[in-house]
């Protein structure tokens, strides 16, 4: 899906912001922990958002914003909110992950806007990850790649989101052209990988490609201890999902963030 900028990461508090194509649409921004599987500690949080209005779907809001040209304003507002909140959390040891729409890469001033936002909120560029859709594997737009490299040059890192549903012989070649640092394995691939051998094979292939390209891997959609253990054994770097924690407001996240201290082999008591 496009604008990962509102996708997972319940940070310090719940923020409601007018963000959509009309004055009635509002977004709730929260945060979800991303766990380093080897240590069991929180390594990152992903910024997630959803429309406040009942019945509205985030995919529809994003699609409408992309079609209307409102995606730039929406991205800037979410980025500014998330960085402002994370500055208040004051956890320089934990990184922040925000999704971008591929349409954002059309914007010539995207690198400058991101850097300005980081400076405005006194955050190190090395603490920020930007997630882009797996369709980025086929990127041929040189200007898009230049914008990614410009951000990479100041320390911002990129993840390819929703990866692993389809892996071909050309996948590693396509990924090698991109200035990325991580593959995020798609939740539907991960969620049943203890019983679905095809999906387990996709995780194994993703980890092998990542190692070949010196990238991290993150398994999304971990909802059971068995999946957490499997992804750890298969070599994934990070894990994320309801087994560890649901997206939550910032204050709630801060209250539990240090409870993740050892590799989890059973359901956490909190949350």
KOLZAKE-296140 format. One record per residue: x, y, z of N, C-alpha, C in turn; residue in three letters. Coordinates in pm, whole numbers. Atoms other than C-alpha are relative to their C-alpha. Layout:
N
X;Y;Z;X;Y;Z;X;Y;Z;Ala
...
//
This chain:
271
86;-117;0;0;0;0;89;122;0;Unk
-79;-120;14;121;351;-62;52;55;128;Unk
-51;-77;-110;175;589;220;23;-72;131;Unk
-32;73;-121;343;380;480;17;97;113;Unk
-14;-99;-102;379;698;662;-107;-10;103;Unk
94;23;-106;69;606;842;-14;-146;23;Unk
28;140;-17;116;252;902;43;-45;132;Unk
-6;59;-130;232;103;1218;88;80;92;Unk
-87;-64;-95;397;247;1529;-75;79;99;Unk
72;-82;-95;200;354;1820;103;67;86;Unk
-101;-73;-78;424;624;1968;-61;60;123;Unk
36;-55;-129;398;835;2287;-144;26;24;Unk
138;-28;-27;44;939;2244;-79;-2;-127;Unk
88;7;116;-250;933;2020;-15;140;-54;Unk
9;-131;62;-253;1217;1773;-110;-5;-105;Unk
105;-8;101;-557;1315;1571;28;125;-82;Unk
-39;-110;86;-482;1533;1272;-90;6;-121;Unk
79;-10;121;-696;1667;990;88;-22;-120;Unk
-94;34;103;-533;1506;696;-57;-34;-132;Unk
38;61;124;-749;1402;417;-51;100;-97;Unk
43;-80;111;-914;1531;111;-109;98;39;Unk
103;-94;-41;-1185;1707;304;7;19;150;Unk
-15;-39;-140;-1231;1868;641;-58;-104;97;Unk
60;98;-89;-1430;1574;777;94;-116;29;Unk
-89;115;-16;-1144;1324;741;108;33;101;Unk
-103;-19;-101;-910;1283;1033;76;-131;17;Unk
-84;118;-16;-623;1046;1101;37;-15;147;Unk
-56;31;-131;-523;876;1424;137;-64;-24;Unk
-136;50;18;-149;815;1445;42;-73;127;Unk
-49;80;-112;-11;540;1668;129;-71;-41;Unk
-130;60;26;299;324;1690;2;-146;43;Unk
-12;142;-33;390;-46;1692;148;-37;13;Unk
-140;38;-18;715;-190;1830;47;-99;-106;Unk
-69;96;87;956;-371;1599;113;-58;84;Unk
-88;67;-95;1157;-628;1793;125;-55;-70;Unk
-121;68;46;1518;-729;1738;-7;-145;50;Unk
30;137;-39;1470;-1106;1735;112;-64;83;Unk
-110;62;-74;1816;-1196;1866;1;40;146;Unk
-5;-50;-137;1783;-982;2179;-136;10;67;Unk
132;-18;-56;1408;-947;2222;-32;143;36;Unk
21;-139;-36;1444;-572;2265;-68;77;-113;Unk
59;-88;101;1254;-296;2086;112;74;-71;Unk
-102;-67;79;1477;-173;1805;-56;121;-74;Unk
64;-106;77;1230;42;1612;-146;7;39;Unk
145;-5;-3;874;161;1612;-48;45;-137;Unk
55;-38;130;663;187;1301;-121;91;20;Unk
111;-94;-6;429;480;1254;-117;-55;-80;Unk
119;54;64;78;363;1176;-113;100;14;Unk
113;-91;-8;-233;556;1101;-125;-62;-55;Unk
129;43;54;-596;503;1034;-96;118;7;Unk
99;-108;-6;-889;731;958;-81;-9;128;Unk
82;-2;-120;-1081;837;1266;-146;-29;-34;Unk
140;17;38;-1410;836;1077;-33;-148;-16;Unk
39;141;14;-1590;498;1109;-26;-35;-146;Unk
27;48;135;-1597;297;789;101;42;-103;Unk
-102;-41;97;-1306;476;622;119;-94;8;Unk
-116;87;3;-1016;259;513;123;81;-39;Unk
-122;-75;27;-658;383;510;40;-12;-146;Unk
-37;19;140;-604;234;164;-78;95;-90;Unk
81;-92;80;-891;445;28;47;144;17;Unk
-49;-136;-26;-761;762;193;129;26;-77;Unk
-129;-16;69;-414;707;50;-21;6;-151;Unk
25;1;145;-542;621;-296;-59;133;-46;Unk
61;-128;35;-756;935;-302;102;112;6;Unk
-103;-104;-13;-466;1148;-182;99;-6;-115;Unk
-92;14;113;-240;1007;-452;-64;53;-128;Unk
68;-42;122;-499;1072;-720;-24;151;-4;Unk
32;-143;-6;-578;1425;-601;124;88;8;Unk
-121;-80;-20;-219;1533;-544;17;45;144;Unk
-6;-39;-140;-284;1569;-170;102;-80;79;Unk
-90;90;-71;-27;1304;-86;120;73;58;Unk
-115;-75;-50;253;1558;-42;-33;65;133;Unk
39;-65;-124;68;1756;224;-24;-103;110;Unk
27;105;-98;-48;1438;395;130;-58;56;Unk
-129;55;-42;304;1298;405;72;96;93;Unk
-69;-99;-82;449;1621;544;-62;9;139;Unk
66;-12;-130;189;1638;820;27;-121;88;Unk
-28;120;-78;237;1279;928;146;-5;43;Unk
-142;-2;-33;615;1310;913;27;97;114;Unk
-23;-101;-102;607;1627;1121;-56;-44;135;Unk
60;49;-124;370;1476;1378;84;-110;63;Unk
-74;114;-53;567;1155;1414;136;43;57;Unk
-131;-45;-47;905;1328;1445;-14;84;127;Unk
22;-83;-119;767;1580;1696;-27;-89;122;Unk
31;88;-111;624;1302;1912;120;-83;41;Unk
-115;84;-35;934;1087;1889;110;80;68;Unk
-96;-87;-71;1152;1380;1994;-36;8;148;Unk
43;-8;-140;943;1404;2312;29;-129;75;Unk
-28;128;-64;997;1034;2380;146;-6;46;Unk
-142;-9;-37;1373;1101;2387;64;-138;16;Unk
-63;132;0;1477;744;2305;86;-12;-125;Unk
-89;1;116;1773;782;2073;46;-141;-36;Unk
-39;139;27;1836;406;2103;-104;-75;-82;Unk
107;66;74;1510;327;1924;-31;83;-125;Unk
17;-69;127;1458;413;1557;-147;8;-40;Unk
137;-27;43;1146;538;1383;-15;-38;-146;Unk
22;46;137;1003;382;1067;-132;56;-52;Unk
115;-68;57;763;572;842;-14;-40;-147;Unk
23;41;138;603;466;513;-17;119;-93;Unk
17;-98;106;620;666;195;-82;-60;-113;Unk
60;39;127;404;651;-112;107;12;-108;Unk
-94;-15;112;601;589;-429;-21;134;-71;Unk
27;-131;61;431;907;-550;85;110;64;Unk
-84;-99;-66;637;1097;-293;135;15;-69;Unk
-131;-5;67;948;1010;-493;-4;86;-126;Unk
13;-95;111;810;1230;-773;39;141;43;Unk
-16;-136;-52;867;1533;-549;148;38;9;Unk
-140;-38;5;1196;1707;-624;55;42;136;Unk
-48;-53;-128;1212;1865;-281;-18;-98;116;Unk
21;96;-108;1139;1547;-85;122;-10;93;Unk
-115;9;-92;1498;1509;49;16;122;89;Unk
-16;-122;-81;1512;1872;162;-107;9;106;Unk
110;-6;-97;1172;1848;333;23;-97;115;Unk
-27;99;-105;1269;1533;521;112;48;90;Unk
-114;-47;-80;1602;1678;632;-40;118;87;Unk
47;-114;-79;1436;2003;744;-84;-46;118;Unk
85;51;-108;1181;1809;946;85;-64;110;Unk
-89;62;-99;1456;1608;1116;72;107;82;Unk
-69;-109;-71;1646;1928;1202;-96;74;92;Unk
99;-75;-78;1330;2100;1324;-30;-71;131;Unk
34;77;-121;1270;1821;1573;124;-61;66;Unk
-126;37;-65;1638;1766;1661;19;-151;6;Unk
-18;144;9;1648;1406;1546;111;-35;-99;Unk
-110;47;84;1945;1223;1396;-58;-71;-123;Unk
49;71;120;1882;1116;1032;21;-151;7;Unk
-26;143;-13;2031;779;1126;-109;-73;79;Unk
108;62;-77;1728;719;1347;-126;-20;-83;Unk
120;4;83;1481;740;1055;12;-104;-112;Unk
17;92;112;1372;460;822;-121;44;-80;Unk
114;-26;87;1146;524;524;-32;-128;-76;Unk
43;124;65;946;230;390;-67;32;-133;Unk
63;-13;131;854;201;24;-53;-135;-45;Unk
68;122;43;631;-53;-145;93;-90;-80;Unk
-85;95;72;781;-369;-291;-1;21;-151;Unk
-1;-33;143;685;-240;-637;125;80;-37;Unk
-123;-76;24;999;-28;-597;109;-85;-63;Unk
-100;87;62;1195;-333;-711;16;29;-149;Unk
-3;-25;144;1106;-236;-1068;30;147;-33;Unk
-27;-142;24;1208;127;-1027;103;19;-111;Unk
-95;-35;106;1370;260;-1343;18;151;-10;Unk
-5;-146;3;1316;630;-1274;127;48;70;Unk
-127;-44;-55;1664;773;-1227;-14;110;103;Unk
20;-109;-95;1532;1081;-1048;-48;-54;134;Unk
45;60;-125;1352;867;-791;119;-60;75;Unk
-117;62;-63;1672;673;-725;94;107;55;Unk
-86;-110;-47;1868;1000;-696;-52;58;131;Unk
58;-54;-124;1625;1125;-429;22;-96;116;Unk
-27;99;-105;1661;803;-236;148;7;42;Unk
-143;-5;-31;2041;825;-260;36;127;76;Unk
-26;-126;-70;2036;1188;-146;-37;-13;148;Unk
39;22;-139;1847;1089;168;93;-101;67;Unk
-93;99;-54;2071;787;215;133;64;39;Unk
-130;-64;-23;2376;1014;200;7;75;133;Unk
1;-70;-129;2265;1198;516;-30;-95;115;Unk
20;98;-106;2190;878;706;-137;-65;5;Unk
134;60;3;1821;805;634;8;-133;-75;Unk
-3;131;63;1766;439;550;-137;-39;-56;Unk
123;42;67;1509;275;323;-24;-150;20;Unk
45;139;-3;1312;-48;364;-93;-24;-118;Unk
100;43;98;1123;-237;94;-107;-76;77;Unk
110;55;-77;784;-316;247;-74;-107;-81;Unk
88;102;61;549;-610;178;75;-89;-98;Unk
-85;79;88;830;-816;29;-26;-150;19;Unk
-5;144;-13;831;-1187;-45;-115;-79;-58;Unk
112;74;58;497;-1272;-202;40;-65;-131;Unk
-50;54;127;669;-1321;-538;150;26;-8;Unk
-145;-12;12;1041;-1389;-564;43;-75;-125;Unk
-45;60;125;1197;-1454;-904;152;2;-7;Unk
-145;1;16;1546;-1510;-1034;56;140;-15;Unk
-47;-137;21;1567;-1139;-1115;-11;87;125;Unk
27;-82;-118;1468;-1024;-765;126;60;60;Unk
-124;-50;-62;1820;-995;-623;63;108;-87;Unk
-56;-101;91;1937;-807;-933;-76;130;11;Unk
82;-121;-9;1645;-565;-911;27;74;130;Unk
-21;-63;-130;1702;-501;-542;138;62;12;Unk
-138;-50;-11;2076;-450;-583;15;141;-55;Unk
-9;-134;57;2007;-134;-782;-52;107;95;Unk
65;-96;-89;1820;27;-494;85;32;122;Unk
-72;-38;-122;1976;222;-206;-83;-35;124;Unk
85;46;-110;1797;13;57;86;-71;105;Unk
-73;64;-108;1899;-138;390;-78;-115;63;Unk
82;100;-66;1613;-375;475;-110;-50;-92;Unk
117;59;63;1351;-612;337;-101;-33;110;Unk
105;32;-96;1022;-628;529;-91;-106;-63;Unk
70;113;59;863;-966;463;-149;13;31;Unk
144;-26;-6;489;-944;397;-69;-85;106;Unk
72;67;-107;255;-1034;683;-70;-128;-42;Unk
67;124;42;44;-1288;487;98;-115;-28;Unk
-101;104;21;365;-1474;399;48;-55;134;Unk
-55;38;-130;483;-1478;761;-103;-72;87;Unk
98;39;-102;157;-1544;946;-30;-149;8;Unk
28;144;-3;112;-1910;846;122;-82;-41;Unk
-121;65;52;472;-2000;768;41;-124;78;Unk
-29;125;-71;480;-2274;1032;-72;-119;-63;Unk
75;109;64;226;-2474;831;3;6;-152;Unk
-2;-18;145;260;-2333;477;146;-4;-47;Unk
-140;19;38;583;-2467;331;42;96;-111;Unk
-34;-97;103;566;-2237;29;37;134;64;Unk
-29;-127;-67;554;-1933;256;129;-7;80;Unk
-127;16;-72;834;-2072;470;117;11;-98;Unk
-104;-10;103;1036;-2109;152;23;144;-45;Unk
-14;-140;38;966;-1746;64;80;77;106;Unk
-77;-66;-106;1101;-1634;402;147;-38;-12;Unk
-138;47;15;1412;-1847;354;68;69;-118;Unk
-56;-66;118;1465;-1701;6;26;148;26;Unk
-17;-142;-31;1415;-1345;134;123;21;88;Unk
-117;-12;-89;1672;-1399;409;129;-24;-78;Unk
-119;27;81;1919;-1546;160;36;118;-89;Unk
-24;-117;85;1877;-1251;-77;53;115;85;Unk
-43;-108;-88;1914;-1008;212;147;-18;42;Unk
-139;24;-38;2236;-1172;324;94;24;-117;Unk
-81;-21;120;2368;-1167;-30;25;150;-23;Unk
-9;-144;24;2299;-792;-50;35;79;125;Unk
-36;-63;-128;2398;-722;314;-112;91;50;Unk
118;-71;-47;2046;-613;411;-54;-67;126;Unk
75;57;-112;1845;-660;730;-131;-56;-53;Unk
133;50;34;1518;-853;723;-92;19;120;Unk
99;-18;-105;1202;-784;919;-125;-80;-37;Unk
118;83;23;914;-1032;951;-122;69;60;Unk
124;-63;-45;571;-867;971;-105;-108;26;Unk
112;90;-18;251;-1029;1092;26;-117;93;Unk
-25;106;-99;395;-1236;1379;-109;7;107;Unk
113;0;-94;92;-1332;1587;5;-115;99;Unk
-10;115;-91;204;-1654;1760;145;-28;33;Unk
-135;31;-43;506;-1777;1952;71;-91;-100;Unk
-60;92;96;561;-2053;1695;59;74;-119;Unk
-49;-78;114;599;-1796;1417;121;83;41;Unk
-115;-78;-49;831;-1581;1628;125;-88;4;Unk
-114;91;-7;1054;-1882;1693;50;-41;-137;Unk
-38;40;135;1050;-1990;1328;77;111;-70;Unk
-67;-112;68;1142;-1644;1198;139;25;58;Unk
-132;-13;-62;1426;-1628;1449;95;-106;-54;Unk
-85;109;50;1558;-1967;1339;36;17;-146;Unk
-27;-19;143;1529;-1874;971;95;117;-26;Unk
-101;-105;15;1752;-1573;1033;-52;140;-19;Unk
51;-136;12;1521;-1273;1028;61;89;108;Unk
-61;-93;-94;1670;-967;1195;-101;54;99;Unk
103;-63;-82;1350;-810;1326;-133;-74;-15;Unk
134;53;6;994;-914;1400;-100;102;49;Unk
103;-98;-32;668;-725;1430;-136;-66;-12;Unk
133;56;10;309;-818;1499;-69;-4;135;Unk
81;-2;-121;34;-868;1755;52;-94;109;Unk
-62;84;-103;230;-1143;1932;81;87;97;Unk
-80;-89;-83;458;-867;2059;-83;116;55;Unk
79;-115;-44;226;-568;2071;-85;51;-115;Unk
85;-69;97;-61;-400;1893;48;143;-13;Unk
-27;-144;7;-24;-44;1766;-67;69;119;Unk
50;-63;-122;-75;190;2058;40;146;7;Unk
-39;-139;-20;-63;551;2172;140;9;60;Unk
-137;-20;-45;276;692;2262;19;-27;149;Unk
-17;16;-144;226;705;2636;-3;-148;38;Unk
9;144;-27;127;338;2637;126;-71;-45;Unk
-123;62;50;427;243;2427;117;26;96;Unk
-110;-36;-90;666;429;2655;-7;-82;129;Unk
15;72;-126;523;246;2956;42;-147;-9;Unk
-34;143;13;601;-100;2813;131;-24;-73;Unk
-110;19;96;901;-39;2591;119;-73;61;Unk
-114;66;-63;1158;-157;2844;-33;-138;54;Unk
35;136;-45;965;-475;2926;47;-105;-100;Unk
-53;92;102;1103;-628;2604;150;-10;20;Unk
-142;6;-35;1439;-742;2738;67;-131;-39;Unk
-59;129;35;1486;-1103;2632;-81;-62;-112;Unk
75;64;108;1392;-1317;2333;-128;-64;54;Unk
131;48;-47;1023;-1402;2367;-30;-137;-62;Unk
40;131;50;922;-1766;2340;-142;-33;41;Unk
142;17;-35;577;-1729;2492;-67;135;-8;Unk
73;-126;17;306;-1468;2471;38;98;110;Unk
-35;-99;-101;408;-1144;2646;-119;28;92;Unk
107;-31;-95;212;-1059;2959;-60;136;-25;Unk
47;-137;27;181;-699;2847;57;38;-136;Unk
138;-41;-3;21;-594;2617;-93;-116;-22;Unk
//
